[in-house]
Amino acid sequence: MDKWILSMLVVCLVIAGFFSLFASPEPDGLEKVAEDHGFLEAGEGHEAIESPMPDYVVPGIENEALAGSLAGIAGTVLMFGFALAAGNALKER
């Protein structure tokens, strides 16, 4: 694997793992609108799919900052893997 790709992966992991600690605990725009208009509770428990990391945290970890940081790192590694696989598949064509 190219050194440039690995260095960009490291940069992305630092951003996902470290800077996620400074993310706002406030709800995102859609959640805020649902909260303001009183229909947030109507969607609770009716998820279309079950998320492995609901609310952008790793379940089972008590420290919310650490759980969010690990979720960011896991998401970055997953997306890197998908992008690498897609790139390799397209390169072979």
Summary of the structure (lengths in Angstrom):
residues: 93
radius of gyration: 17.0
end to end distance: 18.9
largest distance: 51.5
contacts: 183
relative contact order: 0.13
helix: 69%
strand: 0%
